[in-house]
């Protein structure tokens, strides 16, 4: 599953048709008006970015299952759904905890489960992953030549940056000067397009006591970098349930895990609890003038066309 760059040509037919029909003095539309109409009428995708997170794959011969679910079977369903998307995904980002315990056999199983994908896959480590095994399992990911397993690339005119927020043996996130200096260098480089930053640990507190208790040292360094070089969206995992906030002026979102979710309990003494909520993955629709994140739920009923649908075709 190599990482490759895509180029999408502009769709001009609708805009040109409308522009040619606009009544103006002199019989033709001016260049500025034409450009504005092109922008307004251009509904093409720049890119459709998929985010898959916290799959916690187990070894094939491991009989252990997480609470409620078969982790590997959930990933099979997610992969099938991604393949069935009516608008093809340009690239899929895995934002960490791809393996459950970081064992070699789990990464072998992970690769088998992802094999049906016909899109590039960018892997990022979580606190359950092992950097060395992640690098060797996903050689197509453009890993930085450093101890931390970060990367950057461009897909379909979108700059994607994966920042390793993990420290071996620690549950919570941590960033240091080396990683933030690397990120500063990447974001400092001129780029004419949107930038999405992916990291396993979200750079904000969730309000769920037992998920926040480990803290996130180094966020002040990250804030300095992103304040100097803003990004358009931050994609995270770790918390196993969808949520959104902001950090350094950028929208920051957590994707939903394909396995069990963390129970939403905001009491300061909330116990550790998980819940069998609907699961799936995220689709980030990047267009010329907007970035919209959608949640695709799996194991749901098929869509139906209601009787009043024809009203929207008028």
SESEBA-560680 format. One record per residue: x, y, z of N, C-alpha, C, O in turn; residue in one letter. Coordinates in steps of 0.2 Angstrom, whole numbers, padded with zeros to 4 digits, always signed. Layout:
REM residues N
XYZXYZXYZXYZA...
***
This chain:
REM residues 314
+0004-0006+0000+0000+0000+0000+0004+0006+0000+0005+0009+0005X+0007+0008-0006+0012+0014-0006+0008+0020-0005+0003+0021-0007X+0012+0025-0003+0009+0032-0002+0011+0035-0009+0017+0036-0011X+0006+0038-0012+0007+0041-0018+0003+0048-0018-0001+0049-0014X+0005+0052-0023+0002+0059-0023-0003+0059-0029-0002+0056-0034X-0009+0062-0028-0014+0062-0033-0015+0069-0035-0014+0074-0032X-0017+0070-0041-0018+0077-0044-0026+0077-0047-0028+0072-0050X-0030+0081-0045-0037+0082-0047-0037+0088-0051-0036+0094-0049X-0040+0087-0057-0041+0093-0062-0047+0096-0060-0052+0093-0058X-0047+0103-0061-0053+0107-0059-0059+0105-0064-0058+0103-0070X-0065+0105-0061-0071+0104-0065-0074+0111-0067-0076+0114-0063X-0074+0112-0073-0076+0119-0076-0082+0119-0079-0084+0125-0081X-0085+0114-0081-0091+0114-0086-0097+0118-0083-0099+0123-0086X-0099+0117-0077-0104+0121-0074-0103+0128-0073-0107+0132-0075X-0097+0130-0071-0095+0137-0070-0095+0140-0077-0097+0146-0077X-0092+0137-0082-0091+0140-0088-0098+0141-0091-0099+0147-0094X-0103+0137-0090-0109+0137-0093-0113+0143-0090-0116+0147-0093X-0112+0144-0083-0116+0149-0080-0112+0156-0081-0116+0161-0083X-0106+0156-0082-0102+0162-0083-0104+0165-0090-0105+0171-0091X-0105+0160-0095-0107+0162-0102-0114+0165-0102-0115+0168-0107X-0118+0163-0097-0125+0166-0098-0126+0172-0094-0132+0174-0094X-0121+0174-0090-0122+0180-0086-0123+0186-0091-0118+0188-0094X-0128+0190-0090-0129+0196-0095-0124+0202-0092-0125+0204-0086X-0120+0204-0096-0115+0210-0094-0115+0215-0100-0116+0213-0106X-0113+0221-0098-0112+0226-0104-0106+0224-0108-0101+0222-0105X-0107+0224-0114-0101+0222-0118-0102+0215-0121-0098+0213-0125X-0106+0211-0118-0108+0204-0121-0104+0199-0118-0105+0193-0120X-0099+0200-0113-0095+0194-0110-0094+0196-0103-0094+0202-0101X-0093+0191-0099-0091+0191-0092-0084+0193-0091-0080+0190-0095X-0082+0197-0086-0075+0199-0085-0071+0193-0082-0075+0189-0079X-0065+0194-0082-0061+0188-0079-0062+0188-0072-0062+0182-0069X-0063+0193-0068-0064+0193-0061-0070+0189-0059-0071+0185-0055X-0076+0191-0063-0082+0188-0062-0082+0181-0063-0085+0176-0060X-0079+0179-0069-0078+0172-0071-0074+0168-0065-0077+0163-0064X-0069+0171-0062-0065+0167-0057-0070+0166-0051-0070+0161-0048X-0074+0171-0049-0078+0170-0044-0083+0165-0045-0085+0161-0041X-0086+0165-0051-0091+0160-0053-0088+0153-0053-0091+0148-0051X-0082+0153-0055-0078+0146-0055-0078+0143-0048-0079+0138-0047X-0076+0148-0043-0076+0146-0036-0082+0144-0033-0083+0138-0030X-0088+0148-0035-0094+0146-0032-0097+0140-0035-0100+0136-0031X-0096+0138-0041-0099+0132-0044-0095+0126-0044-0097+0121-0045X-0088+0127-0042-0084+0121-0041-0085+0117-0035-0083+0119-0030X-0089+0112-0036-0090+0107-0030-0086+0101-0030-0087+0096-0026X-0080+0101-0034-0076+0095-0034-0073+0094-0027-0072+0099-0023X-0071+0088-0026-0066+0087-0020-0059+0089-0022-0057+0087-0027X-0056+0092-0017-0049+0092-0018-0046+0085-0016-0042+0082-0019X-0049+0083-0010-0047+0076-0007-0052+0074-0003-0055+0078+0001X-0053+0067-0002-0057+0064+0003-0052+0060+0007-0049+0055+0005X-0051+0062+0013-0046+0059+0018-0050+0054+0023-0055+0057+0026X-0048+0048+0023-0051+0044+0028-0047+0043+0034-0041+0044+0034X-0050+0043+0040-0047+0042+0046-0050+0036+0050-0055+0035+0052X-0045+0031+0051-0047+0025+0055-0043+0025+0061-0037+0026+0061X-0045+0023+0067-0042+0024+0073-0043+0019+0078-0049+0016+0078X-0038+0017+0082-0039+0013+0088-0043+0006+0086-0048+0005+0089X-0040+0003+0082-0043-0004+0079-0041-0009+0084-0044-0014+0084X-0035-0009+0088-0033-0014+0093-0033-0021+0090-0036-0025+0093X-0030-0022+0085-0030-0029+0082-0027-0034+0086-0021-0032+0089X-0029-0040+0086-0026-0045+0090-0023-0050+0085-0025-0050+0079X-0019-0054+0088-0016-0060+0084-0021-0065+0082-0026-0066+0085X-0020-0068+0076-0025-0072+0073-0027-0078+0078-0032-0080+0079X-0022-0080+0082-0023-0086+0086-0024-0084+0093-0025-0088+0098X-0025-0077+0094-0027-0075+0101-0034-0075+0102-0038-0072+0098X-0037-0079+0107-0044-0080+0108-0047-0074+0113-0053-0074+0114X-0042-0070+0115-0045-0064+0119-0049-0059+0115-0047-0058+0109X-0054-0057+0117-0058-0052+0114-0059-0046+0119-0059-0047+0125X-0060-0040+0116-0061-0034+0120-0068-0035+0123-0072-0039+0120X-0070-0030+0128-0077-0030+0130-0082-0029+0124-0080-0024+0120X-0087-0033+0124-0092-0032+0119-0091-0035+0112-0095-0038+0109X-0085-0034+0109-0084-0035+0102-0078-0039+0100-0073-0040+0105X-0078-0041+0094-0072-0045+0091-0068-0039+0087-0071-0037+0082X-0063-0037+0090-0059-0032+0087-0058-0033+0079-0059-0028+0075X-0055-0038+0078-0053-0040+0071-0059-0040+0066-0059-0037+0060X-0065-0042+0068-0071-0043+0064-0073-0036+0063-0076-0034+0057X-0073-0031+0068-0075-0024+0067-0071-0021+0061-0073-0017+0057X-0064-0022+0061-0060-0019+0056-0061-0022+0049-0061-0018+0044X-0063-0028+0049-0065-0031+0043-0071-0027+0040-0071-0026+0034X-0076-0026+0044-0082-0022+0042-0080-0015+0040-0083-0012+0035X-0076-0012+0044-0074-0005+0042-0070-0005+0035-0071-0001+0031X-0066-0010+0034-0062-0010+0027-0067-0011+0022-0066-0008+0016X-0072-0015+0023-0077-0017+0017-0081-0010+0016-0083-0009+0010X-0083-0007+0021-0086+0000+0021-0082+0005+0017-0085+0008+0012X-0076+0005+0018-0072+0010+0015-0071+0008+0008-0071+0013+0003X-0071+0002+0006-0070+0000-0001-0077+0002-0005-0077+0002-0011X-0082+0002-0001-0089+0003-0004-0091+0010-0004-0096+0012-0007X-0087+0015-0002-0088+0022-0002-0090+0024-0009-0086+0022-0014X-0095+0028-0010-0097+0030-0017-0092+0035-0020-0091+0035-0026X-0089+0039-0016-0084+0043-0018-0077+0040-0015-0076+0040-0009X-0073+0038-0019-0067+0035-0017-0063+0039-0012-0062+0045-0013X-0060+0036-0007-0055+0039-0003-0048+0039-0006-0046+0035-0009X-0045+0045-0005-0039+0046-0008-0033+0043-0004-0028+0040-0007X-0034+0043+0003-0029+0041+0007-0032+0039+0014-0037+0043+0016X-0030+0034+0017-0032+0033+0024-0027+0033+0029-0021+0031+0028X-0028+0037+0034-0024+0038+0040-0026+0034+0046-0032+0034+0048X-0021+0030+0048-0023+0026+0055-0020+0030+0060-0013+0030+0061X-0024+0033+0065-0021+0037+0070-0020+0034+0077-0022+0036+0082X-0016+0028+0076-0014+0025+0082-0018+0019+0085-0024+0019+0084X-0014+0016+0090-0017+0010+0093-0020+0005+0088-0025+0003+0089X-0016+0004+0083-0018-0001+0077-0018-0008+0080-0022-0012+0078X-0013-0009+0084-0012-0016+0087-0014-0015+0094-0014-0010+0097X-0016-0021+0097-0018-0021+0104-0013-0021+0109-0013-0017+0114X-0008-0025+0108-0002-0025+0113+0005-0024+0110+0010-0025+0114X+0005-0023+0104+0012-0021+0101+0016-0028+0099+0022-0027+0098X+0012-0034+0099+0016-0040+0097+0017-0041+0090+0012-0038+0086X+0022-0044+0087+0023-0045+0080+0017-0048+0077+0015-0046+0071X+0014-0053+0080+0009-0057+0077+0003-0052+0076-0001-0053+0071X+0002-0047+0080-0004-0043+0079-0003-0038+0073-0008-0037+0069X+0003-0036+0071+0005-0032+0065+0004-0037+0059+0002-0034+0054X+0006-0043+0060+0004-0048+0054-0003-0048+0053-0005-0048+0047X-0007-0049+0058-0014-0049+0057-0017-0042+0054-0022-0042+0050X-0014-0037+0057-0016-0030+0054-0015-0030+0047-0020-0027+0043X-0010-0031+0044-0008-0031+0037-0013-0035+0033-0015-0033+0028X-0014-0041+0036-0019-0046+0032-0026-0042+0032-0029-0043+0027X-0028-0039+0037-0035-0036+0037-0035-0030+0033-0041-0028+0031X-0030-0026+0032-0030-0020+0028-0028-0022+0021-0029-0018+0017X-0026-0028+0019-0024-0030+0012-0030-0028+0007-0028-0026+0002X-0036-0029+0009-0041-0028+0003-0042-0020+0002-0045-0019-0004X-0039-0016+0005-0039-0009+0004-0036-0007-0003-0030-0010-0004X-0039-0003-0007-0036-0001-0013-0034+0006-0013-0033+0009-0018X-0032+0009-0007-0030+0016-0006-0024+0016-0002-0023+0011+0002X-0020+0021-0002-0014+0021+0002-0016+0022+0009-0021+0025+0011X-0011+0019+0014-0013+0019+0021-0007+0022+0024-0001+0020+0023X-0008+0027+0028-0003+0031+0032-0003+0029+0039-0008+0030+0042X+0001+0025+0042+0001+0023+0049+0004+0028+0054+0009+0031+0052X+0001+0028+0060+0004+0033+0065+0003+0029+0071-0002+0025+0073X+0008+0029+0076+0008+0025+0082+0004+0028+0087+0003+0034+0088X+0001+0023+0092-0002+0025+0098+0002+0022+0104+0007+0019+0103X-0001+0023+0110+0003+0020+0116+0003+0013+0116+0006+0010+0120X-0002+0009+0112-0002+0002+0112+0003-0001+0106+0004-0007+0106X+0005+0004+0102+0010+0002+0096+0017+0002+0098+0019+0005+0103X+0021-0002+0094+0028-0002+0095+0031+0001+0088+0030-0001+0083X+0035+0007+0089+0038+0011+0084+0041+0006+0079+0040+0007+0073X+0046+0002+0081+0050-0002+0076+0045-0007+0072+0047-0007+0066X+0041-0010+0075+0036-0014+0072+0031-0010+0067+0030-0013+0061X+0030-0004+0069+0025+0000+0065+0029+0002+0058+0026+0001+0053X+0035+0004+0059+0039+0006+0054+0040+0000+0049+0040+0001+0043X+0042-0006+0051+0044-0011+0047+0037-0014+0044+0038-0017+0038X+0032-0013+0047+0025-0016+0044+0023-0011+0039+0019-0014+0034X+0024-0005+0039+0022+0000+0034+0027+0004+0031+0028+0010+0032X+0032+0001+0027+0037+0004+0024+0035+0009+0019+0039+0014+0017X+0029+0009+0017+0027+0015+0012+0025+0021+0015+0025+0026+0012X+0025+0021+0022+0024+0027+0026+0030+0031+0026+0036+0028+0027X+0031+0038+0024+0037+0041+0023+0040+0044+0030+0040+0049+0032X+0042+0039+0034+0044+0040+0041+0050+0045+0041+0055+0045+0037X+0050+0049+0046+0056+0054+0047+0062+0049+0050+0061+0045+0053X+0068+0051+0048+0074+0048+0050+0076+0051+0057+0080+0055+0058X+0072+0048+0062+0073+0050+0069+0070+0045+0073+0067+0040+0071X+0071+0046+0080+0069+0041+0085+0061+0041+0085+0058+0036+0085X+0058+0047+0084+0051+0047+0084+0048+0045+0077+0052+0046+0072X+0042+0042+0077+0040+0039+0071+0034+0044+0068+0028+0043+0069X+0037+0050+0066+0033+0055+0063+0034+0055+0055+0038+0051+0053X+0030+0058+0051+0030+0058+0044+0027+0064+0041+0022+0067+0045X+0028+0066+0035+0024+0071+0031+0024+0069+0024+0029+0066+0021X+0019+0071+0021+0018+0070+0014+0012+0074+0011+0009+0078+0015X+0012+0074+0004+0006+0078+0001+0002+0073-0003+0005+0069-0007X-0004+0074-0002-0009+0070-0006-0014+0074-0009-0018+0078-0005X-0015+0074-0016-0020+0078-0019-0020+0085-0017-0026+0088-0016X-0015+0088-0016-0014+0095-0015-0015+0097-0007-0016+0103-0006X-0016+0092-0003-0017+0092+0004-0010+0090+0008-0008+0084+0007X-0007+0094+0012-0001+0092+0016-0004+0089+0022-0008+0091+0026X-0001+0083+0023-0003+0078+0028+0003+0077+0033+0008+0075+0030X+0002+0079+0039+0008+0078+0044+0006+0073+0049+0001+0075+0053X+0010+0068+0051+0009+0064+0056+0014+0065+0062+0020+0064+0060X+0012+0067+0067+0016+0069+0073+0016+0063+0078+0010+0062+0081X+0021+0060+0080+0022+0055+0085+0021+0058+0092+0026+0061+0094X+0016+0056+0095+0014+0059+0102+0016+0054+0107+0014+0055+0113X+0019+0049+0106+0020+0043+0111+0027+0043+0114+0031+0046+0111X+0027+0040+0119+0033+0038+0123+0033+0031+0125+0028+0029+0129X+0037+0027+0123+0037+0020+0125+0036+0019+0133+0040+0022+0137X+0031+0015+0134+0030+0013+0141+0025+0018+0145+0023+0017+0150X+0023+0023+0141+0018+0028+0144+0012+0028+0141+0011+0027+0135X+0006+0029+0145+0000+0029+0142-0002+0036+0139-0005+0036+0133X+0000+0041+0142-0002+0048+0139+0002+0050+0134+0007+0047+0132X+0000+0056+0131+0004+0059+0126+0010+0063+0129+0010+0065+0135X+0015+0064+0125+0021+0068+0127+0025+0071+0121+0026+0067+0116X+0026+0077+0121+0030+0080+0115+0036+0083+0118+0036+0085+0124X+0042+0084+0114+0048+0086+0116+0051+0091+0111+0048+0092+0106X+0056+0094+0112+0059+0099+0108+0061+0096+0101+0060+0099+0096X+0064+0090+0101+0066+0087+0095+0060+0086+0090+0060+0088+0084X+0054+0084+0093+0048+0083+0088+0045+0089+0086+0043+0090+0080X+0045+0094+0091+0042+0101+0089+0046+0105+0084+0044+0108+0080X+0053+0104+0085+0058+0107+0080+0057+0104+0073+0057+0107+0068X+0056+0097+0073+0054+0094+0067+0048+0097+0064+0048+0098+0058X+0043+0097+0068+0036+0100+0065+0037+0107+0063+0034+0109+0058X+0041+0111+0067+0042+0118+0065+0045+0118+0058+0043+0122+0053X+0050+0114+0056+0053+0114+0050+0048+0112+0044+0049+0115+0039X+0044+0107+0046+0039+0105+0041+0034+0110+0039+0033+0112+0033X+0031+0113+0044+0026+0118+0043+0029+0125+0041+0025+0129+0038X+0035+0126+0042+0038+0132+0040+0039+0132+0032+0040+0138+0029X+0040+0126+0029+0041+0126+0022+0035+0129+0018+0029+0127+0020X+0036+0133+0013+0030+0136+0009+0026+0130+0006+0028+0125+0004X+0019+0131+0007+0015+0126+0004+0008+0130+0003+0005+0133+0007X+0006+0129-0003+0000+0133-0006-0006+0128-0006-0008+0125-0011X-0009+0127+0000-0014+0122+0001-0016+0120+0008-0012+0123+0013X-0021+0117+0010-0023+0115+0017-0018+0110+0020-0015+0106+0016X-0017+0111+0026-0013+0106+0030-0017+0103+0036-0020+0106+0040X-0017+0096+0036-0020+0092+0041-0014+0089+0046-0010+0086+0043X-0015+0090+0052-0010+0087+0057-0013+0081+0060-0019+0082+0063X-0010+0075+0060-0013+0069+0063-0008+0068+0069-0002+0068+0069X-0011+0066+0075-0008+0063+0081-0012+0059+0085-0018+0060+0085X-0009+0054+0088-0014+0049+0092-0017+0053+0098-0023+0052+0099X-0013+0056+0102-0016+0059+0108-0019+0066+0106-0016+0070+0103X-0025+0067+0108-0028+0074+0107-0025+0079+0111-0023+0078+0117X-0024+0085+0109-0021+0091+0113-0026+0095+0117-0025+0101+0117X-0030+0091+0120-0035+0095+0124-0038+0089+0129-0038+0083+0128X-0040+0092+0135-0043+0087+0140-0050+0086+0138-0054+0090+0135X-0052+0079+0139-0059+0077+0137-0064+0078+0142-0070+0078+0140X-0062+0079+0148-0067+0080+0154-0068+0073+0157-0072+0072+0162X-0066+0067+0154-0067+0061+0156-0061+0059+0161-0055+0058+0158X-0062+0059+0167-0056+0059+0172-0051+0054+0170-0045+0056+0170X-0052+0048+0169-0047+0042+0169-0044+0042+0162-0038+0039+0162X-0046+0046+0157-0043+0047+0151-0038+0053+0151-0034+0053+0147X-0040+0058+0156-0036+0064+0156-0030+0063+0161-0026+0068+0161X-0030+0058+0166-0026+0058+0172-0019+0058+0170-0015+0060+0174X-0017+0056+0164-0009+0056+0163-0007+0062+0160-0001+0063+0159X-0011+0067+0158-0008+0073+0156-0005+0073+0149-0006+0068+0146X-0002+0078+0147+0001+0079+0140+0006+0084+0140+0005+0089+0138X+0012+0082+0143+0018+0087+0144+0020+0089+0137+0020+0084+0132X+0022+0095+0136+0024+0097+0129+0019+0101+0125+0021+0103+0119X+0013+0101+0127+0008+0105+0123+0010+0112+0122+0008+0115+0118X+0014+0115+0127+0016+0122+0126+0020+0123+0120+0020+0128+0117X+0025+0118+0119+0029+0118+0113+0025+0117+0107+0026+0121+0102X+0020+0113+0107+0016+0112+0101+0012+0119+0100+0011+0120+0094X+0009+0122+0105+0006+0128+0104+0010+0133+0101+0007+0137+0097X+0016+0134+0103+0021+0139+0100+0021+0137+0092+0021+0142+0088X+0022+0131+0090+0023+0130+0083+0017+0131+0079+0018+0134+0074X+0011+0129+0082+0005+0130+0078+0003+0137+0078-0001+0139+0074X+0005+0141+0083+0003+0148+0083+0007+0151+0078+0004+0156+0074X+0013+0149+0077+0018+0152+0072+0016+0150+0065+0017+0153+0060X+0014+0143+0064+0012+0140+0058+0006+0136+0058+0006+0130+0059X+0000+0140+0058-0006+0137+0059-0008+0131+0054-0005+0131+0048X-0012+0126+0056-0014+0121+0052-0022+0121+0052-0025+0125+0055X-0024+0118+0047-0032+0119+0046-0036+0114+0050-0042+0115+0051X-0033+0108+0052-0037+0103+0056-0032+0099+0059-0027+0097+0057X-0034+0096+0065-0030+0091+0069-0034+0085+0070-0040+0086+0073X-0032+0079+0068-0035+0073+0068-0032+0069+0073-0026+0068+0073X-0036+0066+0078-0033+0062+0084-0037+0056+0085-0042+0055+0082X-0034+0052+0089-0037+0046+0091-0037+0045+0099-0039+0050+0102X-0036+0039+0102-0034+0038+0109-0041+0038+0113-0041+0033+0117X-0045+0042+0112-0051+0043+0117-0057+0038+0115-0062+0038+0119X-0056+0035+0110-0061+0030+0108-0068+0032+0107-0073+0028+0106X-0070+0039+0107-0076+0041+0106-0076+0048+0102-0071+0052+0103X-0080+0050+0097-0080+0056+0094-0081+0062+0098-0085+0062+0102X-0076+0067+0097-0077+0073+0101-0073+0078+0097-0069+0077+0093X-0074+0085+0099-0071+0090+0095-0070+0096+0100-0073+0097+0105X-0064+0099+0099-0062+0105+0102-0058+0110+0098-0058+0109+0092X-0054+0114+0100-0049+0118+0097-0043+0118+0100-0042+0117+0106X-0037+0119+0096-0031+0120+0099-0027+0124+0095-0026+0123+0089X-0024+0129+0098-0020+0134+0094-0024+0137+0088-0021+0139+0083X-0030+0138+0089-0034+0141+0084-0037+0136+0079-0040+0138+0074X-0035+0130+0079-0037+0125+0074-0042+0120+0077-0042+0118+0083X-0047+0118+0073-0052+0113+0075-0048+0107+0076-0044+0105+0072X-0049+0104+0082-0046+0097+0083-0052+0092+0085-0056+0093+0089X-0051+0086+0082-0056+0081+0083-0053+0074+0084-0048+0073+0082X-0057+0071+0088-0055+0064+0089-0060+0059+0085-0066+0060+0085X-0057+0054+0082-0061+0049+0078-0063+0044+0083-0060+0043+0088X-0069+0041+0080-0071+0035+0084-0068+0029+0083-0066+0027+0077X-0067+0025+0088-0063+0019+0088-0068+0014+0084-0074+0014+0085X-0065+0008+0081-0069+0003+0079-0071-0002+0084-0075-0007+0083X-0068-0002+0090-0070-0006+0095-0074-0003+0100-0078+0002+0098X-0074-0005+0107-0078-0002+0111-0076+0005+0113-0070+0007+0112X-0081+0010+0115-0080+0017+0116-0079+0018+0124-0081+0014+0128X-0075+0023+0125-0075+0026+0132-0082+0028+0134-0085+0032+0130X-0085+0026+0140-0091+0029+0142-0091+0036+0143-0086+0039+0146X-0096+0040+0141-0096+0047+0143-0099+0049+0150-0105+0048+0151X-0094+0050+0154-0096+0052+0161-0091+0057+0164-0085+0056+0165X-0094+0063+0164-0090+0069+0166-0089+0071+0173-0087+0076+0175X-0092+0066+0178-0091+0067+0185-0083+0067+0187-0080+0063+0184X-0081+0071+0191-0074+0071+0193-0072+0064+0196-0066+0063+0197X-0076+0060+0199-0075+0054+0202-0077+0048+0197-0078+0042+0200X-0078+0049+0191-0081+0044+0186-0077+0038+0186-0070+0038+0186X-0080+0032+0187-0076+0026+0186-0074+0024+0179-0076+0027+0174X-0069+0020+0178-0067+0017+0172-0073+0013+0169-0075+0008+0172X-0075+0015+0163-0081+0012+0160-0080+0012+0153-0078+0018+0150X-0083+0007+0149-0083+0007+0142-0090+0005+0140-0094+0003+0144X-0092+0007+0133-0099+0006+0131-0099+0004+0124-0094+0005+0120X-0104+0000+0122-0104-0003+0115-0108+0002+0111-0114+0001+0109X-0105+0008+0109-0108+0013+0105-0108+0011+0098-0103+0007+0096X-0112+0014+0093-0110+0013+0086-0103+0015+0084-0101+0020+0087X-0100+0012+0080-0093+0013+0078-0092+0014+0070-0097+0013+0067X-0087+0016+0068-0085+0017+0061-0079+0021+0060-0074+0019+0064X-0079+0026+0056-0073+0029+0054-0075+0036+0052-0081+0038+0051X-0070+0040+0050-0071+0047+0048-0069+0048+0041-0064+0045+0039X-0073+0053+0038-0071+0055+0031-0070+0063+0031-0075+0066+0033X-0065+0065+0029-0063+0072+0030-0063+0075+0022-0059+0073+0018X-0069+0078+0021-0070+0081+0014-0067+0088+0013-0069+0093+0016X-0061+0088+0010-0057+0094+0009-0059+0097+0002-0058+0094-0003X-0062+0103+0002-0064+0106-0004-0060+0113-0005-0057+0115+0000X-0061+0116-0010-0057+0123-0011-0059+0128-0006-0054+0132-0004X-0065+0128-0003-0066+0133+0002-0069+0130+0009-0071+0134+0013X-0068+0124+0010-0070+0121+0017-0067+0114+0018-0065+0111+0013X-0067+0113+0024-0065+0106+0027-0071+0103+0031-0072+0106+0036X-0074+0098+0029-0080+0095+0033-0078+0088+0035-0076+0084+0031X-0079+0087+0041-0078+0080+0044-0084+0076+0045-0089+0079+0048X-0085+0070+0042-0091+0066+0042-0089+0060+0046-0084+0057+0046X-0094+0057+0050-0093+0050+0053-0097+0045+0049-0103+0046+0048X-0094+0040+0047-0097+0034+0044-0098+0029+0049-0093+0026+0051X-0104+0027+0050-0105+0022+0055-0106+0015+0051-0109+0015+0045X-0103+0010+0054-0104+0003+0051-0109-0001+0055-0111+0001+0060X-0111-0007+0051-0116-0011+0054-0122-0007+0056-0125-0008+0061X-0124-0003+0051-0131+0000+0051-0135-0002+0046-0133-0006+0041X-0141+0000+0046-0146-0002+0041-0144+0002+0034-0141+0007+0034X-0146-0001+0029-0145+0002+0022-0150+0008+0021-0155+0008+0024X-0147+0013+0018-0151+0019+0017-0157+0018+0013-0157+0013+0008X-0162+0022+0014-0169+0021+0010-0170+0028+0007-0168+0033+0009X-0174+0028+0001-0176+0034-0002-0183+0035+0000-0188+0032-0002X-0185+0041+0004-0191+0042+0006-0196+0045+0000-0193+0047-0005X-0202+0044+0001-0207+0047-0004-0206+0054-0005-0208+0056-0011X-0204+0058-0001-0204+0065-0002-0197+0067-0005-0196+0073-0005X-0193+0062-0007-0186+0064-0010-0187+0068-0016-0182+0072-0017X-0192+0067-0020-0193+0071-0026-0193+0078-0025-0192+0082-0030X-0195+0080-0020-0196+0088-0018-0189+0091-0019-0188+0097-0021X-0183+0087-0018-0177+0090-0018-0174+0090-0025-0168+0093-0026X-0177+0087-0030-0175+0087-0037-0178+0093-0041-0176+0094-0047X-0182+0097-0038-0185+0103-0041-0181+0109-0041-0183+0114-0044X
***
